[in-house]
Amino acid sequence: MSAASRHPRGLYVLFATELWERYGFYSLFAILTLYMTERLQFSDRLAGMVYGAYLGAVYFMPLLGGFLADRVLGYNRAVMSGALIMAVGYASVALGPLPFFFIGLGLVACGNGLLKPNISTIVGNLYRDKQELADSAYNIFYMGINIGAFLAPYGVAFLRARYGWGPAFFSSAVGMLLAFLTFFWFNKDVAAGAQRNADSTRPEPAPEPSEARRRTLALLVVFAIAVIFWIAFYQNGFTLTLWARDNTNTSVPPEIFQAVNPLGIILFSPLLVMVWTWLRNRSVEPSTPAKMLIGLLFTAATFGVMALAGFVGGDTGKVSPHWLVSAYLLIALGEICLSPMGLSLVAKVAPPSRRGLLMGGWFVATSLGGYFAGMLGGIFWNAMPHSRFFLSVAGLTLLAAIVLVAALAWLRPIFERALAERAEAN
């Protein structure tokens, strides 16, 4: 591999940091709905409201975290502070009493706000002079996220069955501390990416104000479309978990099914990177927004499969686990095409002085999607046949795909100008 095509060591430090951070996050996530409905005796509706509010807060706070990193803290301090706050939050949830449960969820949201957008920004900053590798880098980074997400349901299911809810939740704090130590010990390898543009020895030129506004508006359009994807995706921790428990003919703990999605990402990511590379070498690689469109289509297909599972018996009884496994594998393909591509797009297109803030904006889209996922699931899951609920999610996702197709002609030249300007600057 030539030096020009080699990924920097810092990418693998960030890969390992996110692996442990996401292990902690998805350990709590895998059993959150089960804990609320079984241990806390919340109704499905109330559990959906808390689930949606938690996800909304977790992914809204990155807007503030990105702003603070851009203007005050810098990316390094933001990531390390966020990691420690999240560890305290997970430990608070593990304590048990209801006030500590809600305090812990709030601390996790605040810590995630500092960590999540800024570690993603550091990834992009490592590729200031290697923009052609940015999509590939985010795919690799995303694999680290999903290795952690794959291991989490197994670890937390074992701990919950053997030792109870408290130790299961406490494992999230342990994962978070491992993430902090990884980032701290190998910090020299990410130092170049952790520099803000204003602090860099090779700052990127700022676009003209009118062009900066166009780029920001274009990203906001993409964020709005991404909200729909996340509404669909975050059914995994709520309605799909309830389906696994109540409508799937299996003795497997329901949280284990959440490992299928990250497993699919681990298996499919290298294949898709190879496909994109093969197409790029022939100058026919889809644009980043086009990859996101493909992701929306896979997501719509996911809920089409689940609607069919409802029609053939899941609406009134239990069906084969193959339906749920197939759906998780399909949405894994959708996630690979959309989520890391969104991160890459923000890193490549956002004006340098707003990069942390706009990376936070990407997570606000995730926030809104998570919030409405819980709200819609809580209101409609038991108010209509499951098949109709899933069909509605599929239709909503197809609508978002149609909007993205209509917007591509306007988006493409804005993004191409941004990439060309960065290439010239390097």
For each residue, the residues with C-beta under 8 A, 3 or more apart:
1: 5 6
2: 5 6
3: 6
4: 130
5: 1 2 133
6: 1 2 3
7: 11 12 133 136 137 140
8: 11 126 189 192 193
9: 12 13 189
10: 13 14 122 126 189 190 191 192 193
11: 7 8 14 15 123 126 137 140 141
12: 7 9 15 16
13: 9 10 16 17 182 183 186 187 189 190
14: 10 11 17 18 119 122 123 141 144 183 190 193
15: 11 12 18 19 140 141 143 144
16: 12 13 19 20 144 182
17: 13 14 20 21 79 119 144 179 182 183
18: 14 15 21 22 119 141 144 145 148 179
19: 15 16 22 23 144 145 147 148 179
20: 16 17 23 24 148 175 176 178 179 182
21: 17 18 24 25 83 86 115 119 148 175 176 179
22: 18 19 25 26 144 145 146 148 149 152
23: 19 20 26 27 148 149 151 152 155 172 175 178
24: 20 21 27 28 86 87 90 148 152 171 172 173 174 175 176 179
25: 21 22 28 29 86 108 112 148 149 152 172
26: 22 23 29 30 148 149 152 153 258 262
27: 23 24 30 31 152 153 155 156 168 169 171 172 175
28: 24 25 31 32 90 93 108 156 169 172
29: 25 26 32 152 237 258
30: 26 27 152 153 156 157 237 255 258
31: 27 28 34 35 156 157 160 165 168 169 255
32: 28 29 35 36 51 54 237
33: 36 37 47 51 237 238 241 242
34: 31 37 38 39 241 245 254 255
35: 31 32 38 39 40 165
36: 32 33 39 40 42 46 47 50 51
37: 33 34 40 41 42 43 44 47
38: 34 35 41
39: 34 35 36 165
40: 35 36 37 98 101
41: 37 38
42: 36 37 46 47 50
43: 37 46 47
44: 37 47 48 242 378 381 382
45: 48 49 378 379 382
46: 36 42 43 49 50 378
47: 33 36 37 42 43 44 50 51 238 378
48: 44 45 51 52 238 374 375 377 378 379 381
49: 45 46 52 53 374 375 378
50: 36 42 46 47 53 54 374
51: 32 33 36 47 48 54 55 237 238 373 374 377 378
52: 48 49 55 56 370 371 372 373 374 375 377 378
53: 49 50 56 57 371 374
54: 32 50 51 57 58 105 109 370 374
55: 51 52 58 59 234 237 366 367 369 370 371 373 374
56: 52 53 59 60 367 368 370 371 374
57: 53 54 60 61 105 106 109 367
58: 54 55 61 108 109 112 113 367 370
59: 55 56 62 112 116 363 364 365 366 367 368 369 370
60: 56 57 63 109 113 363 364 367 368
61: 57 58 64 65 109 110 112 113 114 367
62: 59 65 66 112 113 116 117 359 360 362 363 364 367
63: 60 66 67 113 117 357 360 361 363 364
64: 61 67 68 113 360
65: 61 62 68 69 78 82 112 113 114 115 116 117 118 356 360
66: 62 63 69 70 117 118 121 355 356 357 358 359 360 361 363
67: 63 64 70 71 356 357 360
68: 64 65 71 72 73 78 114
69: 65 66 72 73 74 75 77 78 114 117 118 121 196 356
70: 66 67 196 353 354 355 356 357
71: 67 68
72: 68 69
73: 68 69 77 78 81 114
74: 69 77 78 194 196 199
75: 69 78 79 118 119 121 122 125 193 194 195 196 356
76: 79 80 187 190 191 194
77: 69 73 74 80 81
78: 65 68 69 73 74 75 81 82 114 115 118
79: 17 75 76 82 83 114 115 118 119 122 183 194
80: 76 77 83 84 180 183 184
81: 73 77 78 84 85 111 114
82: 65 78 79 85 86 110 111 112 113 114 115 116 118
83: 21 79 80 86 87 111 115 176 177 179 180 183
84: 80 81 87 88 111 180
85: 81 82 88 89 107 110 111 114
86: 21 24 25 82 83 89 90 107 108 111 112 115 176
87: 24 83 84 90 91 111 173 176 177 180
88: 84 85 91 92 107 111 173
89: 85 86 92 93 103 104 105 106 107 108 109 110 111
90: 24 28 86 87 93 94 104 108 169 170 172 173 176
91: 87 88 94 95 104 170 173
92: 88 89 95 100 101 103 104 107
93: 28 89 90 100 101 104 105 108 169 172
94: 90 91 104 165 166 167 168 169 170 172 173
95: 91 92 100 104 166
96: 100 101 165 166
97: 100 101
98: 40 101 102
99: 102 103
100: 92 93 95 96 97 103 104
101: 40 92 93 96 97 98 104 105
102: 98 99 105 106
103: 89 92 99 100 106 107
104: 89 90 91 92 93 94 95 100 101 107 108
105: 54 57 89 93 101 102 108 109
106: 57 89 102 103 109 110
107: 85 86 88 89 92 103 104 110 111
108: 25 28 58 86 89 90 93 104 105 111 112
109: 54 57 58 60 61 89 105 106 112 113
110: 61 82 85 89 106 107 113 114
111: 81 82 83 84 85 86 87 88 89 107 108 114 115
112: 25 58 59 61 62 65 82 86 108 109 115 116
113: 58 60 61 62 63 64 65 82 109 110 116 117 360
114: 61 65 68 69 73 78 79 81 82 85 110 111 118
115: 21 65 78 79 82 83 86 111 112 118 119
116: 59 62 65 82 112 113 119 120 363
117: 62 63 65 66 69 113 120 121 356 359 360 362 363
118: 65 66 69 75 78 79 82 114 115 121 122 356 359
119: 14 17 18 21 75 79 115 116 122 123 183
120: 116 117 123 124 141 343 346 347 359 362
121: 66 69 75 117 118 124 125 347 355 356 359
122: 10 14 75 79 118 119 125 126 190 193 194
123: 11 14 119 120 126 127 137 138 141 193 343 347
124: 120 121 127 134 138 193 343 344 346 347 348 355 359
125: 75 121 122 128 192 193 194 195 347 355
126: 8 10 11 122 123 137 190 192 193
127: 123 124 130 131 133 134 137 347
128: 125 131 200 202 204 422 426
129: 202 426
130: 4 127 133 134
131: 127 128 134 348 419 422 423 426
132: 280
133: 5 7 127 130 136 137
134: 124 127 130 131 137 138 344 347 348
135: 138 139 276 288 291 340 341 344
136: 7 133 139 140 273 276 277
137: 7 11 123 126 127 133 134 140 141 344
138: 123 124 134 135 141 142 340 341 343 344 347
139: 135 136 142 143 269 272 273 336 340
140: 7 11 15 136 137 143 144 269 273
141: 11 14 15 18 120 123 137 138 144 145 340 343
142: 138 139 145 146 265 269 336 339 340 343
143: 15 139 140 146 147 265 266 269 270
144: 14 15 16 17 18 19 22 140 141 147 148
145: 18 19 22 141 142 148 149 262
146: 22 142 143 149 150 261 262 263 265 266 269
147: 19 143 144 150 151 262 266
148: 18 19 20 21 22 23 24 25 26 144 145 151 152 175 262
149: 22 23 25 26 145 146 152 258 259 261 262 265
150: 146 147 153 154 259 262 263 266
151: 23 147 148 154 155 259
152: 22 23 24 25 26 27 29 30 148 149 155 156 175 258 259
153: 26 27 30 150 156 157 255 256 257 258 259
154: 150 151 157 158 256 259
155: 23 27 151 152 158 159 171
156: 27 28 30 31 152 153 159 160 168 171 172 255
157: 30 31 153 154 160 161 253 255 256
158: 154 155 161 162
159: 155 156 162 163 164 167 168 171
160: 31 156 157 163 164 165 168 253 255
161: 157 158 253
162: 158 159
163: 159 160 166 167 168
164: 159 160 167 168
165: 31 35 39 94 96 160 168 169
166: 94 95 96 163 169 170
167: 94 159 163 164 170 171
168: 27 31 94 156 159 160 163 164 165 171
169: 27 28 31 90 93 94 165 166 172 173
170: 90 91 94 166 167 173 174
171: 24 27 155 156 159 167 168 174 175
172: 23 24 25 27 28 90 93 94 156 169 175 176
173: 24 87 88 90 91 94 169 170 176 177
174: 24 170 171 177 178
175: 20 21 23 24 27 148 152 171 172 178 179
176: 20 21 24 83 86 87 90 172 173 179 180
177: 83 87 173 174 180 181
178: 20 23 174 175 181 182
179: 17 18 19 20 21 24 83 175 176 182 183
180: 80 83 84 87 176 177 183 184
181: 177 178 184 185
182: 13 16 17 20 178 179 185 186
183: 13 14 17 79 80 83 119 179 180 186 187 190
184: 80 180 181 187
185: 181 182
186: 13 182 183 189 190
187: 13 76 183 184 190 191 194
188: 191
189: 8 9 10 13 186
190: 10 13 14 76 122 126 183 186 187 193 194
191: 10 76 187 188 194 195
192: 8 10 125 126 195
193: 8 10 14 75 122 123 124 125 126 190
194: 74 75 76 79 122 125 187 190 191
195: 75 125 191 192 199 200
196: 69 70 74 75 199 200 356
197: 200 203 204 352 353 355
198: 203 353
199: 74 195 196
200: 128 195 196 197 203 204
201:
202: 128 129
203: 197 198 200 352
204: 128 197 200 352 422 425
205: 421 425
206: 212 351 352 353
207: 211 212 215 351 418 421
208: 211 212
209: 212 213
210: 213 214
211: 207 208 214 215 417
212: 206 207 208 209 215 216 351 354
213: 209 210 216 217
214: 210 211 217 218 414
215: 207 211 212 218 219 349 350 351 414 418
216: 212 213 219 220 350 351 354 358
217: 213 214 220 221
218: 214 215 221 222 349 410 411 414 415
219: 215 216 222 223 345 346 349 350 358 361 362
220: 216 217 223 224 361
221: 217 218 224 225 407 411
222: 218 219 225 226 289 292 342 345 411
223: 219 220 226 227 361 362 364 365
224: 220 221 227 365
225: 221 222 228 229 292 296 400 403 404 407
226: 222 223 229 230 292 338 342 362 365 366 369
227: 223 224 230 231 365 368 369 372
228: 225 231 232 296 369 396 397 399 400
229: 225 226 232 233 295 296 299 334 338 339 369 397 400
230: 226 227 233 234 365 366 368 369 370 373
231: 227 228 234 235 369 372 373 376 393 396
232: 228 229 235 299 300 302 303 331 369 373 393 394 396 397
233: 229 230 236 299 331 334 335 369 373
234: 55 230 231 237 238 369 370 373 374
235: 231 232 238 239 240 303 373 377 393
236: 233 240 241 258 261 328 331
237: 29 30 32 33 51 55 234 240 241 258
238: 33 47 48 51 234 235 241 242 373 374 377 378 381
239: 235 242 243 377 381 386 389
240: 235 236 237 243 244 257 306 324 327 328
241: 33 34 236 237 238 244 245 254 255 257 258
242: 33 44 238 239 245 246 247 254 381
243: 239 240 246 247 248 306 314 324 386
244: 240 241 247 248 250 254 255 257 321 324
245: 34 241 242 248 254
246: 242 243 318
247: 242 243 244 314 317 318 319 386
248: 243 244 245 254 257 318 319 320 321 323 324
249: 318 319 320 321
250: 244 321
251:
252: 256 257 321
253: 157 160 161 256
254: 34 241 242 244 245 248 257
255: 30 31 34 153 156 157 160 241 244 258
256: 153 154 157 252 253 259
257: 153 240 241 244 248 252 254 260 321 324 325 328
258: 26 29 30 149 152 153 236 237 241 255 261 262 328
259: 149 150 151 152 153 154 256 262 263
260: 257 263 264 324 325 328 329 332
261: 146 149 236 258 264 265 328 329 331 332 335
262: 26 145 146 147 148 149 150 258 259 265 266 332
263: 146 150 259 260 266 267 332
264: 260 261 267 268 328 329 331 332 333
265: 142 143 146 149 261 262 268 269 332 335 336
266: 143 146 147 150 262 263 269
267: 263 264 270 271
268: 264 265 271 272 332 333 336
269: 139 140 142 143 146 265 266 272 273 336
270: 143 267 273 274
271: 267 268 274 275
272: 139 268 269 275 276 333 336 337
273: 136 139 140 269 270 276 277
274: 270 271 277 278
275: 271 272 278 279
276: 135 136 272 273 279 280 285 286 291
277: 136 273 274 280 281
278: 274 275 281 282
279: 275 276 282 284 285 286
280: 132 276 277 283 285
281: 277 278
282: 278 279
283: 280
284: 279
285: 276 279 280
286: 276 279 290 291 294
287: 290 291 412 415
288: 135 291 292 341 344 345 348 415
289: 222 292 293 345 404 408 411 412 415
290: 286 287 293 294 408
291: 135 276 286 287 288 294 295 337 338 341
292: 222 225 226 288 289 295 296 337 338 341 342 345 404
293: 289 290 296 297 401 404 405 408
294: 286 290 291 297 298 337
295: 229 291 292 298 299 333 334 335 336 337 338 339 341
296: 225 228 229 292 293 299 300 334 338 397 398 400 401 404
297: 293 294 300 301 334 398 401
298: 294 295 301 302 330 331 333 334 337
299: 229 232 233 295 296 302 303 330 331 334 335 338 397
300: 232 296 297 303 304 394 395 397 398 401
301: 297 298 304 305 330 334 394
302: 232 298 299 305 306 327 328 330 331 334 394
303: 232 235 299 300 306 307 327 390 391 393 394 397
304: 300 301 307 308 390 391 394
305: 301 302 308 309 323 326 327 330
306: 240 243 302 303 309 310 314 323 324 327 386 387 390
307: 303 304 310 311 387 388 390 391 394
308: 304 305 311 312 323 387
309: 305 306 312 313 314 319 323 324 327 387 390
310: 306 307 313 314 315 385 386 387 388 389 390
311: 307 308 314 315 387
312: 308 309 319
313: 309 310 316 317 318 319
314: 243 247 306 309 310 311 317 318 319 323 386 387
315: 310 311 385 386 387
316: 313
317: 247 313 314
318: 246 247 248 249 313 314
319: 247 248 249 309 312 313 314 323
320: 248 249 323
321: 244 248 249 250 252 257 324 325
322: 325 326
323: 248 305 306 308 309 314 319 320 326 327
324: 240 243 244 248 257 260 306 309 321 327 328
325: 257 260 321 322 328 329
326: 305 322 323 329 330
327: 240 302 303 305 306 309 323 324 330 331
328: 236 240 257 258 260 261 264 302 324 325 331 332
329: 260 261 264 325 326 332 333
330: 298 299 301 302 305 326 327 333 334
331: 232 233 236 261 264 298 299 302 327 328 334 335
332: 260 261 262 263 264 265 268 328 329 335 336
333: 264 268 272 295 298 329 330 336 337
334: 229 233 295 296 297 298 299 301 302 330 331 337 338
335: 233 261 265 295 299 331 332 338 339
336: 139 142 265 268 269 272 295 332 333 339 340
337: 272 291 292 294 295 298 333 334 341
338: 226 229 291 292 295 296 299 334 335 341 342
339: 142 229 295 335 336 342 343
340: 135 138 139 141 142 336 343 344
341: 135 138 288 291 292 295 337 338 344 345
342: 222 226 292 338 339 345 346 362 365
343: 120 123 124 138 141 142 339 340 346 347 359 362
344: 124 134 135 137 138 288 340 341 347 348
345: 219 222 288 289 292 341 342 348 349 415
346: 120 124 219 342 343 349 350 355 358 359 361 362
347: 120 121 123 124 125 127 134 138 343 344 350 355 359
348: 124 131 134 288 344 345 415 418 419 422
349: 215 218 219 345 346 414 415 418 419
350: 215 216 219 346 347 354 355 358 359
351: 206 207 212 215 216 354 355 358
352: 197 203 204 206 355
353: 70 197 198 206
354: 70 212 216 350 351 357 358
355: 66 70 121 124 125 197 346 347 350 351 352 358 359
356: 65 66 67 69 70 75 117 118 121 196 359 360
357: 63 66 67 70 354 360 361
358: 66 216 219 346 350 351 354 355 361 362
359: 62 66 117 118 120 121 124 343 346 347 350 355 356 362 363
360: 62 63 64 65 66 67 113 117 356 357 363 364
361: 63 66 219 220 223 346 357 358 364 365
362: 62 117 120 219 223 226 342 343 346 358 359 365 366
363: 59 60 62 63 66 116 117 359 360 366 367
364: 59 60 62 63 223 360 361 367 368
365: 59 223 224 226 227 230 342 361 362 368 369
366: 55 59 226 230 362 363 369 370
367: 55 56 57 58 59 60 61 62 363 364 370 371
368: 56 59 60 227 230 364 365 371 372
369: 55 59 226 227 228 229 230 231 232 233 234 365 366 372 373
370: 52 54 55 56 58 59 230 234 366 367 373 374
371: 52 53 55 56 367 368 374 375
372: 52 227 231 368 369 375 376
373: 51 52 55 230 231 232 233 234 235 238 369 370 376 377
374: 48 49 50 51 52 53 54 55 56 234 238 370 371 377 378
375: 48 49 52 371 372 378 379
376: 231 372 373 379 380
377: 48 51 52 235 238 239 373 374 380 381 389
378: 44 45 46 47 48 49 51 52 238 374 375 381
379: 45 48 375 376 383
380: 376 377 383 384 389 392
381: 44 48 238 239 242 377 378 386 389
382: 44 45
383: 379 380
384: 380 388 389
385: 310 315 388 389
386: 239 243 247 306 310 314 315 381 389 390
387: 306 307 308 309 310 311 314 315 390 391
388: 307 310 384 385 391 392
389: 239 310 377 380 381 384 385 386 392 393
390: 303 304 306 307 309 310 386 387 393 394
391: 303 304 307 387 388 394 395
392: 380 388 389 395 396
393: 231 232 235 303 389 390 396 397
394: 232 300 301 302 303 304 307 390 391 397 398
395: 300 391 392 398 399
396: 228 231 232 392 393 399 400
397: 228 229 232 296 299 300 303 393 394 400 401
398: 296 297 300 394 395 401 402
399: 228 395 396 402 403
400: 225 228 229 296 396 397 403 404
401: 293 296 297 300 397 398 404 405
402: 398 399 405 406
403: 225 399 400 406 407
404: 225 289 292 293 296 400 401 407 408
405: 293 401 402 408
406: 402 403 409
407: 221 225 403 404 410 411
408: 289 290 293 404 405 411 412
409: 406 412
410: 218 407 413 414
411: 218 221 222 289 407 408 414 415
412: 287 289 408 409 415 416
413: 410 416 417
414: 214 215 218 349 410 411 417 418
415: 218 287 288 289 345 348 349 411 412 418 419
416: 412 413 419 420
417: 211 413 414 420 421
418: 207 215 348 349 414 415 421 422
419: 131 348 349 415 416 422 423
420: 416 417 423 424
421: 205 207 417 418 424 425
422: 128 131 204 348 418 419 425 426
423: 131 419 420 426
424: 420 421
425: 204 205 421 422
426: 128 129 131 422 423
